[in-house]
Amino acid sequence: MGAVGLGMGSAAFLGAAAACGRVGGAPPSTSSATTAGPADWADLGRKLTGTLVLPTDGRYATAKLLFNEQFDDLAPSAIAYCASPSDVQRCVGFARAHGVPVAARSGGHSYGGYSLTSGLVIDVTTMASITVGPGATTATVGSGARLIDIYQALGAAGVLLPGGSCPTVGIAGLTLGGGIGVFDRLYGLTCDNLRSVQLVLADGSLVTAGAGAREDLFWACQGGGGGNFGIATSFDFGVHPLPEDLALFTLDWPWAAAEEVLGAWQGWVPTLPHALWSNCQLLASGPDLLVRVGGVYAGTTDALDGLLGPLLASSGGSPSSRFVGPESYLRAMFIEAGCEDLTASQCHLPTQTADGSLSRSAYSAKSTFIVDPLPAGGLAAAADAIASSQQIAPGLGAAFLFDSYGGAIGNLAPAATAFVHRNALAGVQMTATWGSGTEPADAASWLGSAARDLAPYTTGAYQNYIDPTLADWARAYYGDNLPRLVRVKSSVDPDDFFHFAQSIPTTLAS
């Protein structure tokens, strides 16, 4: 899951999107299709270059699992591990012909469990090649590639792609919904670095969307959310040279300073150069409470020390622990992923690599954005919400993660891509974690209460932290970009074949 616990080393910190996927709720999914008789799964299996796993297969119990243990009881009719775009096309054609609902799956980290369905799961993880183009300015990445493998491959070639922290997240969902990470203030969101995307559409056609080709669809794929418009099979990205210098920092304060530190942090972020990304974390693990500020700077340690001065001066007291130090790019990304002492192969689940050593987990989450700094009431609401987790849900792991926005993220207009939240000061992720199984009632109660307490001071929600409990979810995720997204959806998928509980509709509700 990344470095989420309180017992982290001095250089560890919670990176952007470190929660690795959270939220409960059943994932209903239905697809409009023309039924041509019962599904002949054996026939589909024979036609695939990849592998079809059925409930009778010994691999099924593992193949159906998502990262979040909440969804372990869900049982698809089949999982197709597609080895090529042609396999995806065959799956789409089969599902349409037989009236079978589908779900696209890359990393399997959908916060709402929407990577599963009662019908056919179209899994693209076999298509995971990573190739750096001539001149090392672009990279072509298969839609099934996981972040840790992308960072390893690109880093070895001397380039980087901005992205999230959770190592086993798939590139497809991350990119299509936006893509928050530690280099976004410097280079933009993952979707901002997208140059073109190859997709299988609802009619089974394989298309490429980019500048000069299906530009409306390309716009929608830059933050419109995964699973809405087609099934991505590969991406072309612009990539960036590794910074000559890189430094990390972690500052901890006792809980009594939580409101003052968060207030100081939110006033400090707008003053920062684009090369510095930071987050502020309010953390609870049972009775233990902590406030932490961490970050990544594309520059020297000496320069970072100078940039930290105003934060330290305005935070009302010296931190109880302090780490500032240089780091290589790859090691920084492994630290961010919670894989500081692991190899890239080990930084996977055991089901993904032979020596994978990570574990799945059970969690829920909500998200929102701060546009203006929280007033005193908002700061108190955030701190009180974390402290209250001990009373509402004893033993719960609770966190508010404030990720800095601005910089290159805000350089684009809200309508420039489907990702509309360009004017945010910070994104906020509210998370609840527990041991295993379905969401406990007290966890749901705390998370709902915490979100309500913060709601008067925030706006919107992040589509990659998709939230089945959110009422006006379409407006919260997409704002004024929703009408254009609906037009794109109705154009490429008029009968709503790619449908799930929070998919883009083909018409706007009156």
Backbone torsions as a table, in degrees:
resi	resn	phi	psi	omega
1	MET	NA	-5.0	-171.3
2	GLY	89.9	179.2	-173.3
3	ALA	-81.4	87.2	-175.7
4	VAL	-103.7	-27.3	-175.7
5	GLY	-73.3	172.8	-179.3
6	LEU	-85.4	-17.0	-175.3
7	GLY	-91.9	52.2	-176.2
8	MET	-92.4	156.2	175.5
9	GLY	-69.2	171.1	-171.4
10	SER	-65.5	-25.4	-177.4
11	ALA	-95.1	-4.0	-175.1
12	ALA	-83.8	150.2	176.5
13	PHE	-155.7	163.8	177.1
14	LEU	-84.7	112.5	178.1
15	GLY	-78.6	172.8	178.2
16	ALA	-58.2	136.0	179.7
17	ALA	60.7	28.2	-176.6
18	ALA	-67.0	-14.2	-176.3
19	ALA	-69.2	-16.2	170.9
20	CYS	66.6	20.4	175.3
21	GLY	108.4	121.1	-178.1
22	ARG	-153.1	141.2	156.8
23	VAL	148.0	143.8	-177.3
24	GLY	-91.2	-172.6	178.1
25	GLY	109.9	141.3	179.9
26	ALA	-71.2	145.4	-177.5
27	PRO	-103.7	73.3	178.1
28	PRO	-62.2	140.3	-179.9
29	SER	-149.4	122.4	177.3
30	THR	-132.3	151.5	-179.2
31	SER	-128.6	137.8	173.2
32	SER	-74.0	131.1	-178.6
33	ALA	-159.6	165.8	176.4
34	THR	-97.9	117.8	-176.5
35	THR	-80.9	126.9	179.7
36	ALA	-120.3	34.7	179.5
37	GLY	106.9	171.3	-178.0
38	PRO	-58.2	146.6	179.6
39	ALA	-67.7	127.7	176.5
40	ASP	-99.6	88.1	-174.8
41	TRP	-63.0	-36.6	-179.9
42	ALA	-62.1	-37.6	178.8
43	ASP	-65.2	-42.2	176.4
44	LEU	-60.8	-44.4	-179.3
45	GLY	-58.7	-38.5	-179.8
46	ARG	-67.8	-27.9	-175.6
47	LYS	-87.1	-12.3	-177.8
48	LEU	-86.7	140.7	169.0
49	THR	-72.8	-33.9	176.7
50	GLY	-82.3	-152.7	-171.4
51	THR	-121.3	135.8	173.8
52	LEU	-105.9	123.4	-179.6
53	VAL	-107.7	123.6	-179.5
54	LEU	-108.4	165.1	-179.1
55	PRO	-58.7	-21.8	178.5
56	THR	-82.2	-8.3	-177.8
57	ASP	-81.9	139.7	178.9
58	GLY	-62.5	-19.9	-179.7
59	ARG	-85.3	-9.8	-170.2
60	TYR	-61.7	-43.6	-175.0
61	ALA	-58.2	-33.5	177.3
62	THR	-86.5	-38.8	-175.1
63	ALA	-63.0	-28.8	-175.9
64	LYS	-83.4	-7.5	-173.2
65	LEU	-76.3	140.5	168.2
66	LEU	-97.9	177.6	179.5
67	PHE	-66.4	-37.0	-177.7
68	ASN	-85.6	122.8	-177.5
69	GLU	-66.7	-13.2	178.4
70	GLN	-58.4	-26.9	-171.7
71	PHE	-102.8	18.1	-175.4
72	ASP	-65.2	-23.9	-177.5
73	ASP	-83.3	-9.3	-179.8
74	LEU	-73.6	139.7	-170.9
75	ALA	-132.3	96.4	176.0
76	PRO	-69.2	159.7	176.9
77	SER	-72.0	-30.3	-179.5
78	ALA	-164.5	153.8	173.3
79	ILE	-122.4	121.4	179.3
80	ALA	-103.3	114.5	174.3
81	TYR	-87.7	99.4	-172.3
82	CYS	-82.0	128.1	-178.1
83	ALA	-94.8	-6.4	-176.2
84	SER	-159.8	162.8	173.2
85	PRO	-56.9	-33.4	178.7
86	SER	-62.2	-36.7	176.1
87	ASP	-62.4	-41.9	178.1
88	VAL	-61.9	-42.7	178.7
89	GLN	-61.3	-42.5	178.7
90	ARG	-62.3	-39.9	179.7
91	CYS	-65.8	-42.6	179.1
92	VAL	-64.0	-45.2	179.0
93	GLY	-61.8	-42.2	178.5
94	PHE	-62.8	-46.5	-177.9
95	ALA	-63.7	-40.6	178.3
96	ARG	-64.9	-42.3	-176.3
97	ALA	-65.5	-30.7	-172.7
98	HIS	-112.8	7.9	178.2
99	GLY	65.7	34.3	-177.2
100	VAL	-96.0	126.8	174.4
101	PRO	-66.7	150.6	-178.2
102	VAL	-127.8	157.3	170.2
103	ALA	-140.4	135.5	175.3
104	ALA	-86.6	139.2	179.6
105	ARG	-136.4	128.1	173.6
106	SER	-115.0	-87.4	178.1
107	GLY	-80.3	-19.9	-179.3
108	GLY	75.7	29.2	-177.5
109	HIS	-107.0	15.9	179.8
110	SER	-53.3	125.4	-177.9
111	TYR	-63.7	-24.1	179.3
112	GLY	-101.6	5.9	-177.4
113	GLY	74.9	19.2	-174.3
114	TYR	-79.2	4.0	171.5
115	SER	-81.7	-0.6	176.3
116	LEU	-120.9	162.0	177.9
117	THR	-155.5	165.9	174.9
118	SER	-73.3	-15.4	-177.3
119	GLY	-100.0	-115.7	-173.9
120	LEU	-105.3	121.6	172.7
121	VAL	-89.2	120.2	178.6
122	ILE	-97.9	98.9	-173.4
123	ASP	-96.1	127.5	-175.7
124	VAL	-106.9	11.2	-172.4
125	THR	-64.1	-20.2	177.2
126	THR	-69.8	-26.7	-180.0
127	MET	-89.5	82.0	-169.0
128	ALA	-130.0	24.4	-179.3
129	SER	-69.2	150.7	-179.4
130	ILE	-135.1	116.0	-175.2
131	THR	-130.5	127.7	176.0
132	VAL	-89.2	131.5	-175.9
133	GLY	-78.4	172.1	177.8
134	PRO	-57.2	136.9	-179.2
135	GLY	81.1	-2.6	177.1
136	ALA	54.0	41.0	175.9
137	THR	-112.1	-12.0	178.8
138	THR	-136.2	162.7	175.1
139	ALA	-145.6	141.1	174.5
140	THR	-106.2	125.9	-172.4
141	VAL	-128.3	125.8	175.5
142	GLY	-64.1	147.2	-172.5
143	SER	-68.0	-12.1	178.7
144	GLY	-95.7	2.1	-178.2
145	ALA	-68.5	142.8	177.9
146	ARG	-99.2	154.5	-169.7
147	LEU	-59.3	-43.0	-175.9
148	ILE	-62.4	-35.0	178.9
149	ASP	-72.5	-34.6	176.4
150	ILE	-65.9	-46.1	179.9
151	TYR	-62.8	-39.8	179.4
152	GLN	-64.6	-48.2	-176.2
153	ALA	-68.9	-45.8	-179.3
154	LEU	-70.4	-40.3	179.1
155	GLY	-60.1	-39.1	178.3
156	ALA	-65.0	-24.4	178.5
157	ALA	-92.4	1.7	176.2
158	GLY	84.6	19.4	-178.8
159	VAL	-135.1	166.4	178.2
160	LEU	-138.4	155.7	171.9
161	LEU	-123.0	124.9	178.1
162	PRO	-60.9	135.2	-179.8
163	GLY	-165.2	-176.0	-175.2
164	GLY	-79.8	-175.0	-173.0
165	SER	-101.5	-32.5	-174.0
166	CYS	-66.5	121.6	-166.8
167	PRO	-67.3	-29.0	-175.5
168	THR	-98.7	6.3	173.4
169	VAL	-63.9	141.2	178.5
170	GLY	-83.7	148.1	-178.0
171	ILE	-66.1	-27.9	-175.2
172	ALA	-66.3	-56.7	-179.3
173	GLY	-62.1	-40.2	179.9
174	LEU	-58.0	-51.0	-175.5
175	THR	-67.9	-46.8	-173.4
176	LEU	-65.6	-25.9	179.0
177	GLY	-97.0	-5.3	179.7
178	GLY	137.5	-80.3	176.6
179	GLY	102.9	90.5	-178.1
180	ILE	-97.1	137.2	179.1
181	GLY	-166.2	-177.6	-169.2
182	VAL	-78.3	-11.5	176.7
183	PHE	-108.5	12.0	-175.7
184	ASP	-70.9	-33.3	177.3
185	ARG	-66.8	-25.5	-179.5
186	LEU	-89.4	-42.0	-171.8
187	TYR	-122.6	1.7	-179.3
188	GLY	90.8	172.6	178.1
189	LEU	-66.1	164.6	175.5
190	THR	-56.4	-43.3	-178.8
191	CYS	-66.4	-24.7	177.7
192	ASP	-71.1	-20.9	-179.8
193	ASN	-96.4	1.9	178.2
194	LEU	-73.8	132.7	178.2
195	ARG	-105.2	-34.2	174.6
196	SER	-164.7	159.9	179.5
197	VAL	-139.3	139.0	176.0
198	GLN	-101.9	129.3	-177.1
199	LEU	-136.1	152.8	165.9
200	VAL	-97.3	122.6	-177.8
201	LEU	-87.4	175.5	-175.9
202	ALA	-64.2	-24.7	177.8
203	ASP	-86.7	3.9	178.2
204	GLY	89.6	-3.4	-179.5
205	SER	-76.7	149.0	176.5
206	LEU	-103.7	119.5	-174.9
207	VAL	-129.0	160.6	172.3
208	THR	-117.7	129.1	178.9
209	ALA	-114.9	130.9	179.8
210	GLY	-172.8	-167.1	177.8
211	ALA	-61.1	122.9	179.4
212	GLY	84.6	-0.8	-178.9
213	ALA	-143.5	112.8	-179.9
214	ARG	49.9	55.6	-171.3
215	GLU	-66.0	-32.6	176.3
216	ASP	-64.4	-42.3	178.2
217	LEU	-65.5	-40.9	177.6
218	PHE	-60.7	-45.0	176.9
219	TRP	-56.4	-45.1	-178.1
220	ALA	-65.3	-30.3	-179.9
221	CYS	-78.3	-6.0	176.4
222	GLN	-97.2	63.4	175.6
223	GLY	113.5	1.5	-179.2
224	GLY	-79.6	-4.7	175.9
225	GLY	97.9	142.7	-179.4
226	GLY	-73.5	151.5	174.7
227	GLY	80.7	4.7	-175.1
228	ASN	-93.0	-39.3	-167.9
229	PHE	-116.1	-13.7	-178.2
230	GLY	166.4	-175.3	178.1
231	ILE	-111.8	113.3	-178.5
232	ALA	-69.3	139.7	176.9
233	THR	-115.8	-24.4	173.8
234	SER	-161.8	161.0	-178.3
235	PHE	-132.3	144.0	167.3
236	ASP	-110.1	125.6	-178.1
237	PHE	-118.9	152.2	161.4
238	GLY	-82.7	137.7	-179.5
239	VAL	-122.6	168.0	-170.9
240	HIS	-129.3	146.9	176.7
241	PRO	-61.1	147.7	175.7
242	LEU	-63.7	141.9	178.1
243	PRO	-63.8	144.8	178.4
244	GLU	-63.8	-35.4	178.6
245	ASP	-130.6	147.4	178.5
246	LEU	-145.0	139.2	179.6
247	ALA	-138.9	146.8	176.8
248	LEU	-114.9	156.4	171.4
249	PHE	-146.1	150.3	174.5
250	THR	-141.3	125.9	178.8
251	LEU	-126.1	127.9	178.1
252	ASP	-114.6	142.0	174.3
253	TRP	-127.4	155.4	172.8
254	PRO	-65.2	155.7	-173.4
255	TRP	-58.2	-30.6	-178.9
256	ALA	-57.9	-22.5	-178.5
257	ALA	-93.2	6.4	-170.5
258	ALA	-55.7	-52.0	-176.4
259	GLU	-64.6	-41.4	-178.0
260	GLU	-67.6	-39.9	179.9
261	VAL	-67.8	-45.7	178.6
262	LEU	-61.6	-40.7	177.3
263	GLY	-63.2	-42.6	178.3
264	ALA	-65.4	-40.8	-178.3
265	TRP	-62.4	-46.5	-177.1
266	GLN	-68.7	-23.7	173.6
267	GLY	-81.2	-23.7	-177.9
268	TRP	-81.3	-37.4	-173.4
269	VAL	-55.2	-45.4	-177.9
270	PRO	-65.0	-15.2	-179.4
271	THR	-88.3	-6.0	-169.9
272	LEU	-80.8	149.3	169.6
273	PRO	-67.4	156.6	-178.8
274	HIS	-59.7	-24.5	-176.6
275	ALA	-73.6	-8.1	-179.0
276	LEU	-111.6	120.6	173.1
277	TRP	-109.7	144.7	179.9
278	SER	-148.1	157.7	166.6
279	ASN	-137.6	158.9	177.4
280	CYS	-118.7	131.0	-172.7
281	GLN	-123.1	128.0	169.8
282	LEU	-106.9	117.1	-167.2
283	LEU	-124.0	141.6	174.0
284	ALA	-136.6	129.5	172.4
285	SER	-129.1	95.5	-172.5
286	GLY	62.4	-126.6	-178.4
287	PRO	-81.4	-7.5	-175.6
288	ASP	-88.7	126.1	-180.0
289	LEU	-120.7	143.8	-176.1
290	LEU	-152.6	144.5	169.5
291	VAL	-115.4	132.5	-174.3
292	ARG	-138.3	139.5	171.4
293	VAL	-121.8	128.6	178.9
294	GLY	-135.3	173.3	178.8
295	GLY	178.9	174.9	-179.7
296	VAL	-130.2	133.3	-178.6
297	TYR	-127.5	126.5	175.0
298	ALA	-84.5	77.3	-177.2
299	GLY	-179.3	-169.0	-174.9
300	THR	-85.7	161.1	177.2
301	THR	-63.9	-39.5	179.6
302	ASP	-61.5	-43.4	179.2
303	ALA	-65.7	-38.5	178.2
304	LEU	-63.7	-41.9	176.9
305	ASP	-54.6	-42.7	179.1
306	GLY	-65.8	-38.1	179.9
307	LEU	-69.3	-28.3	179.9
308	LEU	-76.2	-18.3	-175.9
309	GLY	-53.4	-50.4	-179.0
310	PRO	-63.1	-34.5	177.0
311	LEU	-64.5	-46.6	-178.9
312	LEU	-65.0	-36.3	-178.1
313	ALA	-70.0	-29.4	-175.6
314	SER	-101.0	0.5	-174.9
315	SER	-91.7	1.3	170.4
316	GLY	80.3	21.7	177.8
317	GLY	153.1	156.7	-178.8
318	SER	-71.6	143.5	176.8
319	PRO	-66.4	153.1	178.8
320	SER	-75.9	-22.9	172.2
321	SER	-147.1	150.4	-173.3
322	ARG	-146.6	129.0	172.1
323	PHE	-131.8	129.2	171.3
324	VAL	-139.1	123.9	-177.5
325	GLY	-163.8	159.1	179.1
326	PRO	-75.3	155.0	178.0
327	GLU	-155.7	152.0	173.7
328	SER	-75.7	159.7	-179.5
329	TYR	-58.9	-52.1	-175.2
330	LEU	-63.4	-41.7	179.8
331	ARG	-66.1	-36.5	177.2
332	ALA	-61.8	-41.8	179.8
333	MET	-68.1	-34.4	177.1
334	PHE	-70.2	-38.2	175.6
335	ILE	-61.6	-46.2	179.6
336	GLU	-59.1	-35.6	-178.0
337	ALA	-80.4	-4.1	-175.4
338	GLY	77.1	22.1	-175.7
339	CYS	-120.7	34.8	-172.3
340	GLU	-54.7	-37.3	-175.8
341	ASP	-108.3	19.8	-176.3
342	LEU	-116.1	158.6	169.5
343	THR	-82.2	169.9	178.3
344	ALA	-61.4	-39.5	179.2
345	SER	-66.0	-38.7	178.4
346	GLN	-70.1	-23.5	-177.3
347	CYS	-83.3	50.7	177.6
348	HIS	-142.0	170.9	170.1
349	LEU	-74.7	154.4	178.0
350	PRO	-59.7	-23.5	177.6
351	THR	-78.7	-8.8	-175.7
352	GLN	-104.6	-34.7	175.7
353	THR	-137.6	157.1	-176.1
354	ALA	-62.0	-32.6	-179.3
355	ASP	-110.8	19.6	178.5
356	GLY	-58.3	134.8	-173.5
357	SER	-124.5	5.1	178.1
358	LEU	-82.2	164.5	-179.2
359	SER	-122.5	151.7	170.3
360	ARG	-77.4	174.0	-177.9
361	SER	-152.0	-179.3	178.5
362	ALA	-128.6	131.5	-171.2
363	TYR	-165.3	166.0	172.6
364	SER	-139.0	161.3	-179.1
365	ALA	-157.7	159.7	168.7
366	LYS	-134.7	164.7	180.0
367	SER	-143.7	161.4	174.7
368	THR	-165.1	-176.7	-178.4
369	PHE	-132.9	145.5	170.3
370	ILE	-101.9	124.0	175.2
371	VAL	-97.9	-45.9	175.4
372	ASP	-109.2	149.9	179.8
373	PRO	-53.6	141.5	177.8
374	LEU	-62.7	133.0	172.8
375	PRO	-74.4	179.6	-178.0
376	ALA	-54.7	-39.7	179.8
377	GLY	-64.8	-37.2	177.9
378	GLY	-69.7	-39.7	176.6
379	LEU	-61.9	-43.6	178.8
380	ALA	-65.0	-39.9	-179.9
381	ALA	-61.9	-41.5	-179.8
382	ALA	-65.4	-48.7	-179.4
383	ALA	-64.5	-42.9	-179.0
384	ASP	-65.2	-34.8	180.0
385	ALA	-63.5	-43.8	178.6
386	ILE	-66.2	-45.1	-179.7
387	ALA	-61.9	-33.7	-177.3
388	SER	-71.1	-16.6	-179.8
389	SER	-58.7	-28.9	-179.6
390	GLN	-66.9	-33.4	-179.6
391	GLN	-85.6	-40.8	-176.0
392	ILE	-75.7	-40.3	-175.4
393	ALA	-142.0	77.6	-178.9
394	PRO	-56.7	135.7	180.0
395	GLY	87.3	-7.1	179.6
396	LEU	-71.6	142.3	167.2
397	GLY	-87.5	118.4	-175.3
398	ALA	-125.2	144.0	-179.6
399	ALA	-154.8	143.9	163.9
400	PHE	-112.8	122.2	179.8
401	LEU	-114.4	114.6	179.0
402	PHE	-100.9	109.5	-179.6
403	ASP	-99.0	131.1	-178.1
404	SER	-69.8	134.8	172.8
405	TYR	-107.7	-150.4	-176.4
406	GLY	80.6	-161.8	-178.5
407	GLY	59.6	-137.8	-176.9
408	ALA	-65.0	-25.3	178.1
409	ILE	-60.2	-43.2	-177.4
410	GLY	-83.5	-2.2	179.5
411	ASN	-72.8	-21.3	178.4
412	LEU	-94.8	148.4	175.9
413	ALA	-71.8	153.2	-179.6
414	PRO	-56.3	-28.1	-179.2
415	ALA	-92.6	-1.3	-176.6
416	ALA	-66.5	-34.2	174.0
417	THR	-133.9	174.1	178.1
418	ALA	-66.8	-23.1	177.4
419	PHE	-73.2	111.9	-168.2
420	VAL	-94.7	-13.5	-168.2
421	HIS	-86.2	53.4	-172.8
422	ARG	-80.9	-18.6	-175.8
423	ASN	-98.7	12.4	-177.5
424	ALA	-71.8	142.2	168.1
425	LEU	-78.5	-38.7	-179.6
426	ALA	-157.3	148.5	167.6
427	GLY	-92.6	147.8	-178.7
428	VAL	-124.0	126.1	172.6
429	GLN	-115.1	125.6	178.3
430	MET	-107.5	120.3	-172.3
431	THR	-125.8	148.8	173.7
432	ALA	-130.9	127.7	179.0
433	THR	-124.8	149.5	176.9
434	TRP	-145.5	-176.0	-171.1
435	GLY	-64.4	-61.5	-177.7
436	SER	-166.6	170.4	175.2
437	GLY	84.1	-166.2	-177.1
438	THR	-72.8	166.2	-175.1
439	GLU	-67.5	122.8	176.1
440	PRO	-66.1	149.7	-178.8
441	ALA	-60.4	-37.1	-177.9
442	ASP	-70.4	-29.3	176.2
443	ALA	-67.4	-44.9	178.2
444	ALA	-62.8	-39.2	179.7
445	SER	-63.9	-45.3	-179.4
446	TRP	-65.1	-45.0	-176.1
447	LEU	-63.8	-42.2	177.9
448	GLY	-63.6	-42.2	179.2
449	SER	-64.8	-43.2	-179.9
450	ALA	-62.2	-42.5	179.9
451	ALA	-65.4	-40.5	178.7
452	ARG	-64.6	-38.1	-179.2
453	ASP	-65.5	-33.0	-178.1
454	LEU	-87.9	-17.9	-172.4
455	ALA	-55.2	-37.1	-178.5
456	PRO	-63.6	-15.5	-173.2
457	TYR	-111.7	3.0	-172.0
458	THR	-134.4	177.5	-179.3
459	THR	-151.9	150.0	171.6
460	GLY	68.1	-175.2	178.5
461	ALA	-155.7	157.4	-176.6
462	TYR	-93.7	123.0	-174.4
463	GLN	-63.0	-25.8	176.6
464	ASN	-77.3	-14.8	170.0
465	TYR	-102.6	54.8	-169.9
466	ILE	-58.0	135.9	-166.9
467	ASP	-126.4	102.8	-178.5
468	PRO	-61.9	-16.9	-178.3
469	THR	-90.4	-4.2	-174.7
470	LEU	-79.1	127.4	-174.4
471	ALA	-70.9	-67.4	-177.6
472	ASP	-92.7	60.8	-170.3
473	TRP	-65.3	-38.8	-175.0
474	ALA	-62.9	-44.2	178.0
475	ARG	-69.7	-37.7	-179.7
476	ALA	-63.7	-40.4	-178.6
477	TYR	-76.8	-40.9	-164.6
478	TYR	-118.4	-12.5	175.9
479	GLY	51.0	-134.0	-176.8
480	ASP	-71.7	-7.1	177.1
481	ASN	-84.1	-7.6	-176.6
482	LEU	-59.0	-47.2	-178.4
483	PRO	-56.8	-40.9	179.2
484	ARG	-68.3	-37.3	177.0
485	LEU	-62.5	-40.2	177.5
486	VAL	-62.5	-40.5	178.5
487	ARG	-63.8	-41.1	178.0
488	VAL	-64.7	-45.0	178.9
489	LYS	-57.6	-47.7	-178.3
490	SER	-66.0	-25.2	179.0
491	SER	-76.4	-45.3	-173.9
492	VAL	-96.0	-16.2	-178.1
493	ASP	-145.0	63.8	-170.7
494	PRO	-62.9	-27.5	179.4
495	ASP	-99.9	16.3	172.2
496	ASP	57.2	46.0	177.5
497	PHE	-63.9	-45.4	176.9
498	PHE	-84.7	90.6	-172.5
499	HIS	-129.4	136.5	168.4
500	PHE	-149.6	-177.7	-168.7
501	ALA	-58.5	-32.1	-179.9
502	GLN	-125.5	37.4	175.3
503	SER	-79.5	156.5	177.4
504	ILE	-60.6	128.2	179.6
505	PRO	-77.4	165.3	177.4
506	THR	-88.8	-12.6	175.0
507	THR	-139.3	151.9	176.3
508	LEU	-81.0	137.7	176.2
509	ALA	-66.7	141.5	-179.3
510	SER	-76.6	NA	NA
